[in-house]
Amino acid sequence: MVLTMNRYLLFFVMLILALLLTISTFLYQRPSQELIKSGTECSVEYWMHCYTIRKSAGFPLAYVFDSPGVSIENKLGVEDDFRLLPFVTNIWLFLILLMFTRQVFKKEK
């Protein structure tokens, strides 16, 4: 009983650490591969749209993307586009990495 309780507690602690690691990767901000319409001021023709590269945050998968026209451009915040699937995927990737690291150090002892 105590052994299974310790395993659940260890898994919970690793899950919390993976969540904190994922949230902290918000500080890793870079241009994304997406082009998005950002107005018509860059062209002489009124019907032509301007395209800019969106800024994104998160590692290894970006989960926050800049929303031009809604927020300050090239500054990420709570009003920008949040994507849940990459966020959850990052949590699982960090959790797997933490569990693998634990297994490596556990075998060395």
C-alpha distances in whole Angstrom, upper triangle without the diagonal:
4,5,5,6,9,10,11,12,14,16,17,18,20,21,23,24,26,27,29,30,32,33,35,36,39,41,42,45,47,49,48,50,51,54,55,58,59,62,66,67,67,70,73,73,71,69,68,64,63,59,57,54,51,49,45,42,39,37,37,38,40,39,41,45,48,50,54,56,53,52,54,54,52,50,46,45,43,46,46,44,40,39,35,35,36,33,30,31,32,28,27,29,28,24,25,27,24,21,24,25,22,22,25,24,21,23,26,24
4,6,5,6,9,10,10,12,14,15,16,18,20,21,22,24,26,27,28,30,31,33,35,37,39,40,43,45,48,47,49,50,53,54,57,58,61,65,66,66,69,73,72,71,69,67,63,62,59,56,53,50,47,44,40,37,36,36,37,39,38,40,44,47,49,53,55,52,51,52,53,51,48,45,43,42,45,45,44,40,38,35,35,35,33,30,31,31,27,26,28,26,23,24,25,22,20,23,23,20,20,23,22,19,22,24,22
4,5,5,6,9,10,11,12,14,15,17,18,20,21,22,24,26,27,29,30,31,33,36,37,38,41,44,46,45,47,48,52,52,56,57,60,64,65,65,67,71,71,69,68,66,62,60,57,54,51,48,46,42,39,35,34,34,35,37,36,39,43,46,48,52,54,51,50,51,52,49,47,44,43,41,44,44,42,39,37,34,33,33,31,28,29,29,25,24,25,24,21,21,23,20,17,20,20,17,17,20,19,16,18,21,19
4,5,5,6,9,10,11,12,14,15,16,18,20,21,22,24,25,27,29,30,32,34,36,37,40,42,44,43,45,46,49,50,53,54,58,61,63,62,65,69,68,67,65,63,59,58,55,52,49,46,44,40,37,34,32,32,33,35,34,37,40,44,46,49,51,49,48,49,50,47,45,42,41,39,42,41,40,36,34,31,30,31,29,26,26,26,23,21,24,22,19,19,21,19,16,19,20,17,17,21,20,17,20,22,21
4,5,5,6,9,10,11,12,14,15,17,18,20,21,23,24,26,27,29,30,33,35,36,39,41,44,42,44,45,49,49,52,53,57,60,61,61,64,68,67,66,64,62,59,57,54,51,48,45,43,39,36,33,32,32,33,34,33,36,39,42,44,48,50,47,46,47,48,46,44,40,39,37,40,40,39,35,33,30,30,30,28,25,26,26,22,21,24,22,19,20,22,19,17,20,21,17,18,22,21,18,21,24,22
4,5,5,6,8,10,10,12,14,15,16,18,20,21,22,24,26,27,29,31,33,34,37,39,42,41,43,44,48,48,52,52,56,59,61,60,63,67,67,65,64,62,58,56,53,50,47,44,42,38,35,31,30,30,31,33,32,35,38,42,44,47,49,47,45,47,47,45,42,39,38,36,40,39,38,34,33,30,30,30,27,25,25,25,21,20,22,20,17,18,20,16,14,18,18,14,15,19,17,15,18,20,19
4,5,5,6,9,10,10,12,14,15,16,18,20,21,22,24,25,27,29,31,32,35,37,40,39,40,42,45,46,49,50,54,57,59,58,61,65,64,63,61,59,56,54,51,48,45,42,40,36,33,29,28,27,29,31,30,33,36,40,42,45,48,45,44,45,45,43,41,38,37,35,38,38,36,32,31,28,27,27,25,22,22,22,19,18,19,18,14,15,17,14,12,15,16,12,13,17,16,14,17,19,18
4,5,5,6,9,10,10,12,14,15,16,18,20,21,22,24,26,28,30,31,34,36,39,37,39,40,44,44,47,48,52,55,57,57,59,63,62,61,59,57,54,52,49,46,43,40,38,34,31,28,27,27,27,29,28,31,34,38,40,43,45,42,41,43,43,41,39,36,34,33,36,35,34,30,29,25,25,25,23,20,21,21,17,16,19,17,14,15,17,15,13,16,17,15,16,19,19,17,20,23,22
4,5,5,6,9,10,11,12,14,15,17,18,20,21,22,24,27,29,30,33,35,38,37,39,40,44,44,47,48,51,55,56,56,59,62,62,61,59,57,54,52,49,46,43,40,37,34,30,27,26,26,27,29,28,30,34,37,39,43,45,42,40,42,42,40,38,34,33,32,35,35,34,30,29,25,25,26,23,20,22,21,17,17,19,17,14,16,17,14,13,17,17,14,16,19,18,17,20,22,21
4,5,5,6,9,10,11,12,14,15,16,18,20,21,23,25,27,28,31,33,36,35,37,39,42,43,46,47,50,54,55,55,58,61,61,60,58,56,52,51,47,45,41,38,36,32,29,25,24,24,25,27,27,29,33,36,38,42,44,41,40,41,41,39,37,34,32,31,35,34,33,29,28,25,25,24,22,19,20,19,16,15,17,15,11,13,14,11,10,13,13,10,12,16,15,13,17,19,18
4,5,5,6,9,10,10,12,14,15,16,18,20,21,24,26,26,29,31,34,33,35,36,39,40,43,44,48,51,53,52,55,59,58,57,55,53,50,48,45,42,39,36,34,30,27,23,22,22,23,25,24,27,30,34,36,39,42,39,38,39,39,37,35,32,31,29,32,32,30,26,25,22,21,21,19,16,17,16,13,12,14,12,9,11,13,10,9,12,13,11,13,16,16,15,18,20,20
4,5,5,6,9,10,11,12,14,15,17,18,20,22,24,25,28,31,33,32,35,35,39,39,42,43,46,50,51,51,54,58,57,56,54,52,49,47,44,41,38,35,32,29,26,22,22,22,23,24,23,25,29,32,34,38,40,37,36,37,38,36,33,30,28,27,30,30,29,25,24,20,21,21,18,15,17,16,13,13,15,13,10,13,15,12,12,15,16,14,16,19,19,18,21,23,23
4,5,5,6,9,10,11,12,14,15,16,19,21,22,24,27,30,32,32,34,35,39,39,42,43,46,50,51,51,54,57,57,56,54,52,49,47,43,41,37,34,32,28,25,21,21,21,22,24,23,25,29,32,34,37,40,37,35,36,37,34,32,29,28,27,30,30,29,25,24,22,22,21,18,17,18,16,13,13,15,12,10,13,14,10,11,15,14,12,15,18,17,17,20,21,21
4,5,5,6,9,10,10,12,14,15,17,19,21,22,25,27,30,29,31,33,36,37,40,41,44,48,49,49,52,55,55,54,52,50,47,45,41,38,35,32,30,26,23,19,18,18,20,21,21,23,27,30,33,36,38,36,34,35,35,33,31,28,27,26,29,28,27,24,23,20,20,19,16,14,15,13,10,10,12,9,6,9,10,7,8,11,11,10,13,15,15,15,18,20,20
4,5,5,6,9,10,11,12,14,15,18,20,21,23,26,29,27,30,31,34,35,38,38,42,45,47,46,49,53,53,51,50,48,44,42,39,36,33,30,28,24,21,18,17,17,18,19,18,21,25,28,30,33,36,33,32,33,33,31,29,26,25,23,26,26,24,21,20,17,17,16,13,11,13,11,8,8,11,9,6,10,11,9,10,13,14,13,15,18,18,18,21,23,24
4,5,5,6,9,10,11,12,14,16,18,20,22,25,28,27,30,31,34,34,37,38,41,45,46,46,49,52,52,51,50,47,44,42,39,36,33,30,27,23,20,17,17,18,19,20,18,20,24,27,29,32,35,32,30,31,32,30,27,24,23,22,25,24,24,20,20,17,18,17,14,13,14,13,9,11,13,10,9,13,13,11,13,16,16,15,18,20,20,20,23,25,25
4,5,5,6,9,10,10,12,15,16,17,21,23,27,26,29,30,33,34,37,37,41,44,45,45,48,52,52,51,49,47,43,41,38,35,32,29,26,22,19,16,15,16,17,19,18,20,24,26,29,32,35,32,30,31,31,29,26,23,23,22,25,25,24,21,20,18,19,17,14,13,14,12,9,11,12,8,8,11,11,8,11,14,13,13,16,18,17,18,21,22,23
4,5,5,6,9,10,11,13,15,16,19,21,24,23,26,27,30,31,34,35,38,42,43,43,45,49,49,48,47,44,41,39,35,32,29,26,24,20,17,13,12,13,14,16,15,17,21,24,27,30,33,30,29,30,29,27,25,22,21,21,24,23,22,18,17,15,15,14,11,10,11,8,5,7,8,5,5,9,9,8,10,13,13,13,16,18,18,19,22,23,24
4,5,5,6,9,10,12,14,15,18,21,23,22,25,26,29,29,32,33,36,40,41,41,44,47,47,46,45,42,39,37,34,31,28,25,22,18,15,12,12,13,14,15,13,15,19,22,24,28,30,27,26,27,27,25,23,19,19,18,21,20,19,16,15,13,14,13,9,9,11,8,6,9,10,8,8,12,12,11,14,16,16,17,20,21,22,23,25,27,28
4,5,5,6,9,10,12,14,17,20,23,23,26,27,30,30,33,33,36,40,41,41,44,47,47,46,45,43,39,37,34,31,28,25,22,18,15,12,12,14,15,15,14,16,19,22,24,28,30,27,25,26,26,24,22,19,18,17,21,20,20,17,17,15,17,15,11,12,14,11,9,12,13,10,11,14,14,12,15,18,17,17,21,22,21,23,26,27,27
4,6,5,6,9,11,11,15,17,21,20,23,25,28,29,32,32,36,39,40,39,42,46,46,45,44,42,38,36,32,29,26,23,20,17,13,10,9,11,13,13,13,15,18,21,24,27,30,28,26,26,26,23,21,18,18,18,22,20,20,17,17,16,16,14,11,12,12,9,8,11,10,7,9,12,11,10,14,16,15,16,19,20,20,22,24,25,26
4,5,5,7,10,10,13,16,18,18,20,22,25,25,29,29,33,36,37,37,40,43,43,42,41,39,35,33,29,27,23,20,18,14,10,7,7,9,10,10,10,12,15,18,21,24,27,25,23,24,23,21,19,16,16,16,19,17,16,13,13,12,12,10,7,9,9,6,6,9,9,7,10,13,12,12,15,17,17,18,21,22,22,24,27,28,29
4,5,6,8,10,12,15,18,18,21,22,25,25,28,28,31,35,36,35,39,42,42,41,40,38,34,32,29,26,23,20,17,14,10,8,9,12,12,11,10,11,14,17,19,22,25,22,20,21,21,19,17,14,13,13,16,15,15,12,13,12,14,12,9,11,12,9,9,13,13,11,13,16,16,15,18,20,20,21,24,25,25,27,30,30,32
4,5,6,8,11,14,18,18,22,23,25,26,29,28,32,35,36,35,39,42,43,42,41,39,35,32,29,26,23,20,17,14,10,8,9,12,13,12,12,12,16,17,21,23,26,24,21,21,21,19,16,14,14,15,18,17,17,15,16,16,17,14,12,14,15,11,11,15,14,12,14,17,16,15,19,20,19,21,24,24,24,26,29,29,31
4,5,5,8,11,14,15,18,19,22,23,26,26,30,33,34,33,36,40,40,39,39,36,32,30,27,23,20,17,14,11,7,5,6,8,10,9,10,10,13,16,19,22,25,23,21,21,20,17,15,13,14,15,18,16,16,14,14,15,15,12,10,13,13,9,11,14,13,11,14,16,15,16,19,20,19,21,24,24,25,27,29,30,31
4,5,7,10,13,14,17,18,20,21,24,23,27,30,31,30,34,37,38,37,36,33,30,27,24,21,18,15,12,9,5,5,8,10,10,8,8,8,11,12,16,18,21,19,17,17,17,14,12,9,10,11,14,12,13,11,12,14,15,12,10,14,14,11,13,16,15,14,17,19,18,19,22,23,23,25,28,28,28,31,33,33,35
4,6,9,13,14,18,19,22,22,25,24,28,31,31,30,34,37,38,37,37,34,31,28,25,21,18,16,12,10,7,7,9,12,13,11,12,11,13,14,17,19,22,21,18,17,17,13,12,10,11,13,16,15,16,14,16,17,19,16,14,17,17,14,16,19,18,16,19,21,20,20,24,25,24,26,29,28,29,31,33,33,35
4,7,10,12,15,17,20,21,24,23,27,30,30,29,32,36,37,36,36,33,29,26,23,20,16,14,11,8,6,6,7,9,11,9,11,11,12,14,17,19,22,21,19,18,17,13,12,11,13,16,18,16,16,15,16,17,18,15,14,17,16,13,15,18,16,15,19,20,19,20,23,24,23,25,28,27,28,31,33,33,35
4,7,9,13,14,16,17,20,20,23,26,26,25,29,32,33,32,32,29,26,23,20,16,13,11,7,6,4,7,9,11,11,9,10,9,9,10,14,16,19,18,16,15,13,10,10,9,12,14,16,13,14,14,15,17,18,15,14,18,18,15,18,20,19,18,22,23,22,23,26,27,26,29,31,31,32,34,36,36,38
4,6,10,12,14,15,18,18,22,24,24,23,26,30,31,30,30,27,23,20,17,13,10,9,6,5,6,9,10,11,11,9,12,11,10,11,14,15,19,19,17,16,13,10,11,11,14,17,18,15,15,15,16,18,19,15,16,20,19,16,19,22,20,20,23,24,23,25,28,28,28,30,33,32,33,36,37,37,40
4,7,8,10,12,15,15,19,21,21,20,23,27,27,27,26,23,20,17,13,10,6,6,4,6,8,11,12,13,12,10,12,11,9,9,13,13,17,18,16,15,12,9,11,11,15,18,18,14,14,15,16,19,19,16,17,21,20,18,22,24,22,22,26,27,26,28,31,30,30,33,35,35,36,39,40,40,43
4,5,8,10,14,15,19,21,22,21,23,27,27,27,26,23,19,17,13,10,6,6,6,6,9,11,12,12,10,8,11,10,8,9,12,13,17,18,17,17,14,11,13,13,16,18,18,14,13,14,14,17,16,14,15,19,18,17,20,22,20,21,25,25,25,27,30,29,30,33,34,34,36,38,40,40,43
4,7,10,14,15,19,21,22,20,22,26,26,26,24,21,18,16,12,10,7,8,9,9,12,14,14,14,12,10,13,13,11,12,14,15,19,20,19,19,16,14,17,16,19,21,20,16,15,16,15,18,17,15,17,20,19,18,22,23,21,23,26,27,26,29,31,31,31,34,36,35,37,40,41,41,44
4,6,10,12,16,18,20,18,20,24,23,23,21,18,15,13,10,8,6,6,9,9,13,15,16,16,14,11,13,12,9,10,11,12,16,17,17,18,15,14,16,15,18,20,18,15,13,15,14,17,17,15,18,21,20,20,23,24,23,25,28,28,28,31,33,33,34,37,38,38,40,42,43,44,47
4,7,9,12,14,16,15,17,20,20,19,18,15,11,10,6,5,5,6,10,12,15,18,20,20,17,15,16,15,11,11,11,11,14,16,17,17,14,13,16,16,19,21,19,15,14,17,17,20,20,19,21,24,23,23,26,28,27,29,32,32,32,34,37,37,37,40,42,42,44,46,47,48,50
4,6,9,12,14,14,15,19,18,17,16,13,10,8,5,6,6,7,10,12,16,19,21,22,19,16,16,14,11,10,9,8,11,13,14,15,12,13,15,15,18,19,17,13,12,16,16,20,21,19,21,24,24,24,27,29,28,30,33,34,34,36,38,38,39,42,43,44,45,48,49,50,52
4,6,9,11,11,13,16,15,14,12,10,6,6,5,7,9,10,13,16,19,22,25,25,22,20,20,17,14,12,10,8,10,12,14,15,12,14,17,17,19,20,18,15,15,18,19,23,24,23,25,28,28,28,31,33,32,33,36,37,37,39,42,42,43,45,47,47,49,51,53,54,56
4,7,9,9,12,15,15,13,13,11,7,6,6,6,9,10,13,16,19,22,25,26,24,20,20,18,14,11,9,6,7,11,12,12,10,12,15,16,18,19,17,14,15,19,20,24,25,24,25,29,29,29,32,34,33,34,37,38,38,40,43,43,44,46,48,48,50,52,54,54,57
4,6,8,10,12,12,10,10,9,6,5,8,9,13,13,16,19,23,26,29,30,27,24,24,21,17,15,12,9,8,12,14,14,12,15,17,19,21,22,19,17,18,22,24,27,29,28,29,32,33,32,35,37,37,38,41,42,42,44,46,47,47,50,52,52,53,56,57,58,60
4,6,6,9,8,6,7,6,5,5,9,11,15,16,19,23,26,30,32,33,30,27,27,25,21,18,16,13,12,16,17,17,15,18,21,22,24,26,23,21,22,26,27,31,32,31,33,36,36,36,39,41,40,41,44,45,45,47,50,50,51,53,55,55,57,59,60,61,63
4,6,8,9,8,10,9,8,7,11,12,16,17,20,23,27,30,33,34,32,28,29,26,22,19,17,14,13,17,18,17,15,17,20,23,25,27,24,22,23,27,29,33,34,33,34,37,38,37,40,42,41,42,45,47,46,48,51,51,51,54,56,56,57,60,61,62,64
4,7,9,9,11,9,8,6,9,11,14,17,19,23,26,30,32,33,31,28,29,26,22,19,18,15,15,19,19,18,15,17,21,23,26,28,25,23,24,28,29,33,34,32,34,37,37,37,40,42,41,42,45,46,45,47,50,50,50,53,55,55,56,59,60,60,63
4,5,7,9,6,7,7,11,13,17,19,22,26,29,33,35,35,33,30,31,29,25,22,21,18,18,21,22,22,19,21,24,26,29,31,28,26,27,30,31,35,36,35,36,40,39,39,42,44,43,44,47,48,48,50,53,53,53,56,58,57,59,61,63,63,66
4,6,9,8,10,11,14,17,21,23,26,29,33,36,38,39,37,34,35,32,28,26,24,21,20,24,25,24,22,24,27,30,32,34,31,29,30,34,35,39,39,38,40,43,43,43,46,48,47,48,51,52,52,54,56,56,57,60,61,61,63,65,66,67,69
4,6,6,9,11,14,17,21,23,26,30,33,36,39,39,37,34,34,32,28,26,24,21,20,24,26,25,23,25,28,30,32,34,31,29,29,33,34,38,38,38,40,43,42,42,45,47,46,48,51,52,51,54,56,56,57,60,61,61,63,65,67,67,70
4,6,8,10,14,17,21,22,26,29,32,36,38,39,36,33,33,31,27,24,22,19,18,21,23,23,22,24,27,29,31,32,29,27,27,31,32,36,37,36,38,41,41,41,44,46,46,47,50,51,51,53,55,56,56,59,61,61,62,65,66,67,69
4,6,10,13,16,20,22,25,28,31,34,37,37,34,32,32,30,26,24,21,19,18,21,24,24,22,25,27,29,30,31,28,26,26,30,31,34,35,35,36,39,39,40,43,44,44,46,48,49,49,52,54,54,55,58,59,59,61,63,65,65,68
4,7,10,13,17,19,22,25,29,32,34,34,32,29,29,27,24,22,20,17,17,21,22,23,20,22,25,27,29,30,27,25,25,28,29,33,33,32,34,37,37,37,40,42,41,43,46,47,46,49,51,51,52,55,56,56,58,60,62,62,65
4,6,10,13,15,19,21,25,28,30,31,28,25,26,24,20,18,16,13,14,17,19,19,17,19,22,23,25,26,23,21,21,24,25,29,30,29,31,34,34,34,37,39,38,39,42,43,43,45,48,48,49,51,53,53,55,57,58,59,62
4,7,10,13,16,19,23,26,28,29,26,23,24,22,18,16,14,12,13,16,17,17,14,16,19,20,23,25,22,20,20,23,24,28,29,27,29,32,32,32,35,37,36,37,40,41,41,43,46,46,46,49,51,51,52,55,56,57,59
4,7,9,13,16,19,22,24,25,23,20,21,19,15,13,13,10,12,15,16,16,13,14,17,18,21,23,20,18,17,20,21,25,25,24,26,29,29,29,32,33,32,34,37,38,37,40,42,42,43,46,47,47,49,51,52,53,56
4,6,9,13,16,19,21,22,20,17,18,16,13,11,11,9,12,14,14,14,10,10,14,15,18,20,19,16,16,19,20,23,24,22,24,27,27,26,29,31,30,31,34,35,35,37,40,40,40,43,44,44,46,48,50,50,53
4,7,9,13,16,18,19,17,14,15,14,10,9,11,10,13,15,15,14,11,9,13,14,17,19,18,14,14,17,17,21,21,19,21,24,23,23,26,28,27,28,31,32,31,33,36,36,36,39,41,41,42,45,46,46,49
4,6,10,13,16,17,14,11,12,10,7,6,8,8,12,13,12,12,9,8,10,10,13,15,14,11,10,13,14,18,18,16,18,21,21,20,23,25,24,25,28,29,29,31,34,34,34,37,39,39,40,42,44,45,47
4,7,11,13,15,13,10,11,8,6,5,9,10,13,14,12,11,9,6,8,8,11,14,13,10,11,12,14,17,18,15,16,20,20,18,21,24,22,23,26,27,27,28,31,32,32,34,36,36,37,40,42,42,44
4,7,10,11,9,6,7,5,4,6,10,12,15,15,13,13,11,9,9,8,11,13,13,10,9,10,11,14,15,12,12,16,16,14,17,20,19,19,22,24,23,25,28,28,28,31,33,33,34,36,38,39,41
4,7,9,8,5,6,5,7,9,12,15,18,17,15,15,14,11,10,8,10,12,13,11,10,10,11,13,14,11,10,14,14,12,14,17,16,16,19,21,20,22,25,25,25,28,30,30,31,33,35,36,38
4,6,6,4,6,7,9,12,15,18,21,20,18,19,17,15,14,11,13,14,16,13,12,10,11,12,12,9,8,11,11,8,11,14,13,12,16,17,16,18,21,22,22,24,26,26,27,30,32,32,34
3,5,6,8,10,12,15,19,21,25,24,22,22,21,18,17,15,16,18,20,17,16,14,13,14,13,9,9,12,10,7,10,12,10,10,14,15,14,15,18,19,19,21,23,23,25,27,29,29,31
4,7,9,12,14,17,20,23,26,25,24,24,23,20,20,17,19,20,22,19,17,15,14,14,13,9,10,12,9,7,10,11,9,10,13,13,12,15,17,17,18,21,22,22,24,26,27,28,31
4,6,9,11,15,18,20,24,23,22,23,21,18,18,16,17,18,19,16,14,12,10,11,10,6,8,10,8,7,10,12,10,11,14,15,15,17,20,20,21,23,25,25,27,29,30,31,34
4,6,8,11,14,17,20,19,18,19,17,15,15,12,14,15,16,13,11,9,8,10,10,7,8,11,10,9,12,14,13,14,17,18,18,20,22,23,24,26,28,28,30,32,33,34,37
4,7,10,13,16,19,17,17,18,17,15,14,11,12,12,13,10,8,6,5,7,8,5,5,9,10,9,11,14,14,14,17,19,19,20,23,24,25,27,29,29,31,32,34,36,37
4,7,9,13,16,14,13,14,13,12,11,8,9,9,10,7,6,5,6,9,11,9,9,12,13,12,14,17,17,18,20,22,22,23,26,27,27,29,32,32,33,35,37,38,40
4,6,10,13,12,11,12,11,10,10,7,9,10,10,6,5,7,8,12,13,11,12,16,16,15,18,20,20,21,23,25,25,27,29,30,30,33,35,35,37,39,40,41,43
4,6,9,9,8,9,7,7,7,6,8,10,9,5,6,9,11,15,17,15,15,19,20,19,21,24,24,24,27,29,28,30,33,33,34,36,38,39,40,42,44,44,46
4,6,6,6,8,7,9,9,8,10,11,8,5,6,10,12,16,18,17,18,21,22,21,24,26,26,27,29,31,31,33,35,36,37,39,41,42,43,45,47,48,50
4,5,6,7,5,8,10,10,12,13,11,9,10,14,16,20,22,21,21,25,25,25,27,30,30,30,33,35,34,36,39,40,40,42,44,45,46,48,50,51,52
4,6,7,7,11,12,13,13,14,11,10,12,16,18,22,24,23,24,27,28,28,30,32,33,33,36,38,38,39,42,43,43,45,47,48,49,51,53,54,56
4,7,8,11,11,11,11,11,7,8,10,13,16,19,22,22,22,25,26,26,28,30,31,31,33,36,36,37,39,41,41,43,45,46,47,49,51,52,54
4,6,9,8,8,8,9,7,7,10,13,17,20,22,21,21,24,26,25,26,30,30,30,32,35,34,35,38,39,39,41,44,44,45,47,49,50,52
4,6,6,8,9,11,10,9,13,16,19,22,24,23,23,26,27,26,28,31,31,30,33,35,35,36,39,40,40,42,44,45,45,47,50,50,52
4,5,8,10,13,11,10,13,15,18,22,24,22,22,26,27,25,27,30,30,30,33,35,34,35,38,39,39,41,44,44,44,47,49,49,51
4,6,10,13,13,10,13,15,17,21,23,20,20,24,24,23,25,28,27,27,30,32,31,32,35,36,36,38,41,40,41,44,46,46,48
4,7,10,10,9,12,14,17,20,22,20,19,23,24,22,24,27,26,26,29,31,30,31,34,35,34,37,39,39,40,42,45,45,46
4,7,8,6,9,10,13,16,18,17,16,19,20,19,20,24,23,23,26,28,27,28,31,32,32,34,37,37,37,40,42,42,44
4,6,6,9,10,13,15,18,17,15,19,21,19,20,24,24,23,25,28,28,28,31,33,32,34,37,37,38,40,42,43,44
4,6,8,8,12,14,17,16,14,17,20,19,19,23,24,23,25,28,28,28,31,33,33,34,37,38,38,40,42,43,44
4,7,8,12,14,18,18,16,19,22,21,22,25,26,26,28,30,30,31,34,35,36,37,40,41,41,43,45,46,48
4,6,10,13,16,15,14,18,19,19,20,23,24,24,26,28,28,29,32,33,34,35,38,39,40,41,44,45,46
4,7,10,12,12,12,15,17,17,18,21,21,22,24,26,27,28,30,32,32,34,36,37,38,40,42,43,45
4,6,9,9,9,12,13,13,15,17,18,19,21,23,24,25,27,28,29,31,33,34,35,37,39,40,42
4,6,6,7,9,11,11,13,15,16,17,19,21,22,23,25,26,28,29,31,32,34,35,37,39,40
4,6,5,6,9,10,11,12,14,16,17,18,20,21,23,24,26,27,29,30,32,33,35,37,38
4,5,5,6,9,10,11,12,14,15,17,18,20,21,22,24,26,27,29,30,31,33,35,37
4,6,5,6,9,10,10,12,14,15,16,18,20,21,22,24,26,27,28,30,32,33,35
4,5,5,6,9,10,11,12,14,15,17,19,20,21,23,25,26,27,29,31,32,34
4,5,5,6,9,10,11,12,14,15,16,18,20,21,23,24,26,27,29,31,32
4,5,5,6,9,10,11,12,14,15,16,18,20,21,23,24,26,27,29,31
4,5,5,6,8,10,10,12,14,15,16,18,20,21,23,24,26,27,29
4,6,5,6,9,10,11,12,14,15,16,18,20,21,22,24,26,28
4,5,5,6,9,10,10,12,14,15,16,18,20,21,23,25,26
4,5,5,6,9,10,11,12,14,15,17,19,20,21,23,25
4,5,5,6,9,10,10,12,14,15,17,18,20,21,23
4,5,5,6,9,10,11,12,14,15,16,19,20,22
4,5,5,6,9,10,11,12,14,15,17,19,21
4,6,5,6,9,10,11,12,14,16,17,19
4,5,5,6,9,10,11,12,14,16,17
4,5,5,6,9,10,10,12,15,16
4,5,5,6,9,10,11,13,15
4,5,5,6,8,10,11,13
4,5,5,6,9,10,11
4,6,5,6,9,10
4,5,5,7,9
4,5,5,7
4,6,6
4,6
4
